[in-house]
Amino acid sequence: MNPLDTAAPHKRERRKQDRPGELLEAALDLFVEKGYAATRVEEVALRAGVSKGTLFLYFPSKEDLFKAVVRDNIVETVAQGAAEVAQFQGSSAALIEWMMLQWWLRYGATKASGISKLVMSEASNFPELAQFYRTEVIEPGHDLVRNALQRGIDQGEFRPVALELAVHSIMAPLLFLVMWKHSMGPCCPSQERIDPEAFISQHAQLLVRGLSIAESP
């Protein structure tokens, strides 16, 4: 038997198995570049090198495609972080800074962080997608931060605070960095660029000083 006779089917099978990932990668690129409303499924299929019909075999609608992109690029990262936070052995102050830096390294610094800008800018036009994002991403992420804060309170490291407000105080600078990265950041001269990791570390230290019982009046 000619080896080429068996090579072609195996190649086709590998190609078929790769298609969902290729489609998700193409969709992520276009959603970040153009936004949700302006992205057409035909463009996603073209960039992935398949037909629109093939795309619909894996993702029946643009909404399904977007949800798959979010789950593949963000939801899994949040779940992984939750497992690691549960095993963290350091102080709660160190945990807060570690969580903020990891959020940036695993999400904020990646192309996928453009999804946050997309959701914030288009949520009012696509409320069902906004609710999906809230349920799948925002609420689990806030739970992680809330639990870390409660850990510090329970262990006597942090003074009692309004947890919901404290969660927003931690998330706000991270979202600012993402919005800056995907808007004004590339347009700024080098002397005005922000070092994300230095910014996050300084902000985390300011936050935990305010939370710390030792630092409170």
CYANA upper distance limits for C-alpha pairs under 8 A (distance plus 0.5 A):
  1 MET  CA      5 ASP  CA      7.77
  2 ASN  CA      6 THR  CA      8.08
  3 PRO  CA      7 ALA  CA      6.75
  4 LEU  CA      8 ALA  CA      6.85
  5 ASP  CA      9 PRO  CA      8.13
  6 THR  CA     10 HIS  CA      7.09
  7 ALA  CA     11 LYS  CA      6.63
  8 ALA  CA     12 ARG  CA      6.68
  9 PRO  CA     13 GLU  CA      6.60
 10 HIS  CA     14 ARG  CA      6.70
 11 LYS  CA     15 ARG  CA      6.61
 12 ARG  CA     16 LYS  CA      6.64
 13 GLU  CA     17 GLN  CA      6.79
 14 ARG  CA     18 ASP  CA      6.72
 15 ARG  CA     19 ARG  CA      6.83
 18 ASP  CA     22 GLU  CA      6.72
 19 ARG  CA     23 LEU  CA      6.49
 19 ARG  CA     48 ALA  CA      8.38
 20 PRO  CA     24 LEU  CA      6.65
 20 PRO  CA     58 TYR  CA      7.20
 21 GLY  CA     25 GLU  CA      6.63
 22 GLU  CA     26 ALA  CA      6.66
 22 GLU  CA     48 ALA  CA      6.20
 23 LEU  CA     27 ALA  CA      6.49
 23 LEU  CA     44 VAL  CA      7.26
 23 LEU  CA     45 ALA  CA      7.36
 23 LEU  CA     48 ALA  CA      5.96
 23 LEU  CA     55 LEU  CA      7.73
 24 LEU  CA     28 LEU  CA      6.52
 24 LEU  CA     65 LEU  CA      7.82
 24 LEU  CA     68 ALA  CA      7.79
 24 LEU  CA     69 VAL  CA      6.19
 25 GLU  CA     29 ASP  CA      6.80
 25 GLU  CA     48 ALA  CA      8.45
 25 GLU  CA     69 VAL  CA      8.43
 26 ALA  CA     30 LEU  CA      6.84
 26 ALA  CA     44 VAL  CA      6.11
 26 ALA  CA     45 ALA  CA      8.28
 26 ALA  CA     47 ARG  CA      6.40
 26 ALA  CA     48 ALA  CA      6.20
 27 ALA  CA     31 PHE  CA      6.43
 27 ALA  CA     44 VAL  CA      5.93
 27 ALA  CA     65 LEU  CA      7.95
 27 ALA  CA     66 PHE  CA      8.01
 27 ALA  CA     69 VAL  CA      7.71
 28 LEU  CA     32 VAL  CA      6.58
 28 LEU  CA     69 VAL  CA      6.84
 28 LEU  CA    112 ALA  CA      7.42
 29 ASP  CA     33 GLU  CA      6.58
 29 ASP  CA    111 LYS  CA      8.35
 30 LEU  CA     34 LYS  CA      6.16
 30 LEU  CA     35 GLY  CA      7.65
 30 LEU  CA     39 THR  CA      6.75
 30 LEU  CA     44 VAL  CA      7.55
 31 PHE  CA     35 GLY  CA      5.12
 31 PHE  CA     36 TYR  CA      5.90
 31 PHE  CA     39 THR  CA      6.68
 31 PHE  CA    115 ILE  CA      7.85
 31 PHE  CA    118 LEU  CA      8.09
 32 VAL  CA    111 LYS  CA      8.11
 32 VAL  CA    112 ALA  CA      7.96
 32 VAL  CA    114 GLY  CA      5.62
 32 VAL  CA    115 ILE  CA      6.68
 32 VAL  CA    118 LEU  CA      7.47
 34 LYS  CA     38 ALA  CA      6.24
 34 LYS  CA     39 THR  CA      6.54
 35 GLY  CA     39 THR  CA      6.77
 35 GLY  CA    118 LEU  CA      6.20
 35 GLY  CA    122 GLU  CA      8.47
 36 TYR  CA    118 LEU  CA      7.43
 36 TYR  CA    122 GLU  CA      8.01
 39 THR  CA     43 GLU  CA      7.59
 39 THR  CA     44 VAL  CA      8.26
 40 ARG  CA     44 VAL  CA      7.20
 40 ARG  CA     62 LYS  CA      8.35
 41 VAL  CA     45 ALA  CA      6.70
 41 VAL  CA     52 LYS  CA      7.37
 41 VAL  CA     55 LEU  CA      8.42
 41 VAL  CA     62 LYS  CA      6.86
 42 GLU  CA     46 LEU  CA      6.61
 42 GLU  CA     51 SER  CA      8.25
 42 GLU  CA     52 LYS  CA      6.12
 43 GLU  CA     47 ARG  CA      6.60
 44 VAL  CA     48 ALA  CA      6.68
 45 ALA  CA     49 GLY  CA      6.53
 45 ALA  CA     50 VAL  CA      5.62
 45 ALA  CA     51 SER  CA      6.10
 45 ALA  CA     52 LYS  CA      5.89
 45 ALA  CA     54 THR  CA      8.35
 45 ALA  CA     55 LEU  CA      6.62
 46 LEU  CA     50 VAL  CA      6.45
 46 LEU  CA     51 SER  CA      7.30
 46 LEU  CA     52 LYS  CA      8.28
 50 VAL  CA     54 THR  CA      6.75
 50 VAL  CA     55 LEU  CA      7.58
 51 SER  CA     55 LEU  CA      7.04
 52 LYS  CA     56 PHE  CA      6.90
 53 GLY  CA     57 LEU  CA      7.00
 54 THR  CA     58 TYR  CA      7.58
 55 LEU  CA     59 PHE  CA      6.52
 55 LEU  CA     60 PRO  CA      8.19
 56 PHE  CA     60 PRO  CA      5.08
 56 PHE  CA     61 SER  CA      7.18
 59 PHE  CA     64 ASP  CA      6.17
 59 PHE  CA     65 LEU  CA      5.93
 60 PRO  CA     64 ASP  CA      6.88
 60 PRO  CA     65 LEU  CA      8.17
 61 SER  CA     65 LEU  CA      6.80
 62 LYS  CA     66 PHE  CA      6.63
 63 GLU  CA     67 LYS  CA      6.72
 63 GLU  CA    129 LEU  CA      8.11
 64 ASP  CA     68 ALA  CA      6.68
 65 LEU  CA     69 VAL  CA      6.77
 66 PHE  CA     70 VAL  CA      6.81
 67 LYS  CA     71 ARG  CA      6.66
 67 LYS  CA    129 LEU  CA      8.49
 67 LYS  CA    132 PHE  CA      8.38
 68 ALA  CA     72 ASP  CA      6.44
 69 VAL  CA     73 ASN  CA      6.51
 70 VAL  CA     74 ILE  CA      5.90
 70 VAL  CA     75 VAL  CA      6.98
 70 VAL  CA    115 ILE  CA      8.27
 70 VAL  CA    133 TYR  CA      8.35
 71 ARG  CA     75 VAL  CA      5.11
 71 ARG  CA     76 GLU  CA      6.81
 71 ARG  CA    136 GLU  CA      8.31
 72 ASP  CA     76 GLU  CA      6.72
 73 ASN  CA     77 THR  CA      7.39
 73 ASN  CA    112 ALA  CA      6.86
 74 ILE  CA     78 VAL  CA      6.84
 74 ILE  CA    107 TYR  CA      7.79
 74 ILE  CA    112 ALA  CA      8.08
 74 ILE  CA    137 VAL  CA      7.54
 75 VAL  CA     79 ALA  CA      6.80
 75 VAL  CA    136 GLU  CA      7.02
 75 VAL  CA    137 VAL  CA      6.49
 76 GLU  CA     80 GLN  CA      6.69
 77 THR  CA     81 GLY  CA      6.67
 77 THR  CA    106 ARG  CA      7.80
 77 THR  CA    107 TYR  CA      8.29
 78 VAL  CA     82 ALA  CA      6.74
 78 VAL  CA    137 VAL  CA      7.93
 78 VAL  CA    140 PRO  CA      7.74
 78 VAL  CA    141 GLY  CA      6.97
 79 ALA  CA     83 ALA  CA      7.09
 80 GLN  CA     84 GLU  CA      7.02
 81 GLY  CA     85 VAL  CA      6.55
 82 ALA  CA     86 ALA  CA      6.80
 82 ALA  CA    144 LEU  CA      6.97
 83 ALA  CA     87 GLN  CA      7.32
 84 GLU  CA     88 PHE  CA      6.84
 85 VAL  CA     95 LEU  CA      8.23
 85 VAL  CA     99 MET  CA      8.43
 85 VAL  CA    144 LEU  CA      8.35
 88 PHE  CA     95 LEU  CA      7.68
 90 GLY  CA     94 ALA  CA      6.69
 90 GLY  CA     95 LEU  CA      7.06
 91 SER  CA     95 LEU  CA      6.68
 91 SER  CA    152 GLY  CA      8.36
 92 SER  CA     96 ILE  CA      6.70
 92 SER  CA    148 ALA  CA      7.17
 92 SER  CA    149 LEU  CA      7.86
 92 SER  CA    151 ARG  CA      7.21
 92 SER  CA    152 GLY  CA      5.57
 92 SER  CA    157 GLU  CA      7.60
 93 ALA  CA     97 GLU  CA      7.08
 93 ALA  CA    152 GLY  CA      8.01
 93 ALA  CA    157 GLU  CA      8.44
 93 ALA  CA    205 GLN  CA      8.47
 93 ALA  CA    208 VAL  CA      6.24
 94 ALA  CA     98 TRP  CA      6.51
 95 LEU  CA     99 MET  CA      6.48
 95 LEU  CA    148 ALA  CA      7.66
 96 ILE  CA    100 MET  CA      6.79
 96 ILE  CA    145 VAL  CA      8.23
 96 ILE  CA    148 ALA  CA      7.36
 96 ILE  CA    149 LEU  CA      8.34
 96 ILE  CA    204 ALA  CA      7.36
 96 ILE  CA    208 VAL  CA      8.28
 97 GLU  CA    101 LEU  CA      6.71
 97 GLU  CA    200 ILE  CA      8.15
 97 GLU  CA    201 SER  CA      6.85
 97 GLU  CA    204 ALA  CA      5.73
 97 GLU  CA    205 GLN  CA      7.76
 98 TRP  CA    102 GLN  CA      6.49
 99 MET  CA    103 TRP  CA      6.53
100 MET  CA    104 TRP  CA      7.00
100 MET  CA    170 ILE  CA      8.26
100 MET  CA    174 LEU  CA      7.99
100 MET  CA    200 ILE  CA      7.25
100 MET  CA    204 ALA  CA      7.99
101 LEU  CA    105 LEU  CA      6.70
101 LEU  CA    197 GLU  CA      7.05
101 LEU  CA    200 ILE  CA      7.02
101 LEU  CA    201 SER  CA      7.82
102 GLN  CA    106 ARG  CA      6.30
102 GLN  CA    107 TYR  CA      8.41
103 TRP  CA    107 TYR  CA      6.09
103 TRP  CA    108 GLY  CA      6.84
104 TRP  CA    108 GLY  CA      4.61
104 TRP  CA    109 ALA  CA      6.03
104 TRP  CA    174 LEU  CA      7.77
104 TRP  CA    196 PRO  CA      8.30
104 TRP  CA    197 GLU  CA      8.24
105 LEU  CA    109 ALA  CA      5.89
105 LEU  CA    110 THR  CA      7.96
106 ARG  CA    110 THR  CA      7.30
107 TYR  CA    111 LYS  CA      8.38
107 TYR  CA    112 ALA  CA      7.05
107 TYR  CA    113 SER  CA      6.21
108 GLY  CA    112 ALA  CA      8.07
108 GLY  CA    113 SER  CA      5.52
108 GLY  CA    174 LEU  CA      8.13
108 GLY  CA    177 LEU  CA      8.18
108 GLY  CA    178 VAL  CA      6.46
109 ALA  CA    113 SER  CA      7.50
113 SER  CA    117 LYS  CA      7.93
113 SER  CA    178 VAL  CA      6.91
114 GLY  CA    118 LEU  CA      6.80
114 GLY  CA    178 VAL  CA      7.74
114 GLY  CA    182 HIS  CA      6.97
115 ILE  CA    119 VAL  CA      6.63
116 SER  CA    120 MET  CA      6.73
116 SER  CA    175 LEU  CA      8.32
116 SER  CA    178 VAL  CA      7.97
116 SER  CA    179 MET  CA      8.41
117 LYS  CA    121 SER  CA      6.58
117 LYS  CA    178 VAL  CA      7.78
117 LYS  CA    179 MET  CA      6.48
117 LYS  CA    182 HIS  CA      7.84
118 LEU  CA    122 GLU  CA      6.47
118 LEU  CA    123 ALA  CA      8.47
119 VAL  CA    123 ALA  CA      5.75
119 VAL  CA    130 ALA  CA      6.94
119 VAL  CA    133 TYR  CA      8.30
122 GLU  CA    126 PHE  CA      6.86
123 ALA  CA    127 PRO  CA      6.01
123 ALA  CA    129 LEU  CA      7.64
123 ALA  CA    130 ALA  CA      5.61
124 SER  CA    130 ALA  CA      8.33
126 PHE  CA    130 ALA  CA      6.85
127 PRO  CA    131 GLN  CA      6.59
128 GLU  CA    132 PHE  CA      6.71
129 LEU  CA    133 TYR  CA      6.63
130 ALA  CA    134 ARG  CA      6.62
131 GLN  CA    135 THR  CA      6.63
132 PHE  CA    136 GLU  CA      6.48
133 TYR  CA    137 VAL  CA      5.89
133 TYR  CA    138 ILE  CA      7.08
134 ARG  CA    138 ILE  CA      5.14
134 ARG  CA    139 GLU  CA      6.38
135 THR  CA    139 GLU  CA      6.09
135 THR  CA    140 PRO  CA      7.93
136 GLU  CA    140 PRO  CA      7.25
137 VAL  CA    141 GLY  CA      6.55
138 ILE  CA    142 HIS  CA      6.50
139 GLU  CA    143 ASP  CA      6.58
140 PRO  CA    144 LEU  CA      6.90
141 GLY  CA    145 VAL  CA      7.09
142 HIS  CA    146 ARG  CA      6.45
142 HIS  CA    167 VAL  CA      7.02
143 ASP  CA    147 ASN  CA      6.50
144 LEU  CA    148 ALA  CA      6.83
145 VAL  CA    149 LEU  CA      6.79
145 VAL  CA    167 VAL  CA      6.60
145 VAL  CA    170 ILE  CA      8.42
146 ARG  CA    150 GLN  CA      6.63
146 ARG  CA    163 LEU  CA      6.83
146 ARG  CA    164 GLU  CA      7.91
146 ARG  CA    167 VAL  CA      6.63
147 ASN  CA    151 ARG  CA      6.50
148 ALA  CA    152 GLY  CA      7.00
149 LEU  CA    153 ILE  CA      6.92
149 LEU  CA    158 PHE  CA      8.10
149 LEU  CA    163 LEU  CA      7.74
150 GLN  CA    154 ASP  CA      6.47
150 GLN  CA    163 LEU  CA      8.30
151 ARG  CA    155 GLN  CA      6.59
152 GLY  CA    156 GLY  CA      6.71
152 GLY  CA    157 GLU  CA      5.45
152 GLY  CA    158 PHE  CA      5.51
153 ILE  CA    157 GLU  CA      6.33
153 ILE  CA    158 PHE  CA      5.08
153 ILE  CA    159 ARG  CA      6.39
153 ILE  CA    160 PRO  CA      6.58
154 ASP  CA    158 PHE  CA      8.46
156 GLY  CA    213 ILE  CA      8.06
157 GLU  CA    212 SER  CA      6.30
157 GLU  CA    213 ILE  CA      6.56
157 GLU  CA    214 ALA  CA      8.44
158 PHE  CA    208 VAL  CA      8.40
158 PHE  CA    211 LEU  CA      5.55
158 PHE  CA    212 SER  CA      5.03
158 PHE  CA    213 ILE  CA      5.84
159 ARG  CA    211 LEU  CA      6.32
159 ARG  CA    212 SER  CA      6.62
159 ARG  CA    213 ILE  CA      5.70
159 ARG  CA    216 SER  CA      8.41
161 VAL  CA    166 ALA  CA      7.65
161 VAL  CA    211 LEU  CA      8.33
162 ALA  CA    166 ALA  CA      6.74
163 LEU  CA    167 VAL  CA      6.56
164 GLU  CA    168 HIS  CA      7.06
165 LEU  CA    169 SER  CA      6.78
166 ALA  CA    170 ILE  CA      6.87
167 VAL  CA    171 MET  CA      6.76
168 HIS  CA    172 ALA  CA      6.16
169 SER  CA    173 PRO  CA      7.99
170 ILE  CA    174 LEU  CA      7.97
170 ILE  CA    204 ALA  CA      8.16
170 ILE  CA    207 LEU  CA      8.22
171 MET  CA    175 LEU  CA      6.79
172 ALA  CA    176 PHE  CA      6.64
173 PRO  CA    177 LEU  CA      6.76
173 PRO  CA    200 ILE  CA      8.03
173 PRO  CA    203 HIS  CA      8.31
174 LEU  CA    178 VAL  CA      6.99
174 LEU  CA    200 ILE  CA      8.05
175 LEU  CA    179 MET  CA      6.65
176 PHE  CA    180 TRP  CA      6.50
177 LEU  CA    181 LYS  CA      6.47
177 LEU  CA    196 PRO  CA      7.52
178 VAL  CA    182 HIS  CA      6.77
179 MET  CA    183 SER  CA      6.52
179 MET  CA    184 MET  CA      8.50
180 TRP  CA    184 MET  CA      5.83
180 TRP  CA    185 GLY  CA      5.57
181 LYS  CA    185 GLY  CA      5.29
181 LYS  CA    186 PRO  CA      7.31
182 HIS  CA    186 PRO  CA      8.03
183 SER  CA    187 CYS  CA      8.33
184 MET  CA    188 CYS  CA      6.95
185 GLY  CA    193 ARG  CA      7.21
188 CYS  CA    192 GLU  CA      6.55
188 CYS  CA    193 ARG  CA      6.93
189 PRO  CA    193 ARG  CA      7.25
194 ILE  CA    199 PHE  CA      7.67
195 ASP  CA    199 PHE  CA      6.53
196 PRO  CA    200 ILE  CA      6.53
197 GLU  CA    201 SER  CA      6.59
198 ALA  CA    202 GLN  CA      6.67
199 PHE  CA    203 HIS  CA      6.64
200 ILE  CA    204 ALA  CA      6.46
201 SER  CA    205 GLN  CA      6.67
202 GLN  CA    206 LEU  CA      6.77
203 HIS  CA    207 LEU  CA      6.66
204 ALA  CA    208 VAL  CA      6.68
205 GLN  CA    209 ARG  CA      6.62
206 LEU  CA    210 GLY  CA      6.94
207 LEU  CA    211 LEU  CA      6.78
208 VAL  CA    212 SER  CA      6.23
209 ARG  CA    215 GLU  CA      6.27
209 ARG  CA    216 SER  CA      8.35
210 GLY  CA    215 GLU  CA      7.02
210 GLY  CA    216 SER  CA      7.06
211 LEU  CA    215 GLU  CA      8.04
211 LEU  CA    216 SER  CA      7.81
212 SER  CA    216 SER  CA      6.79
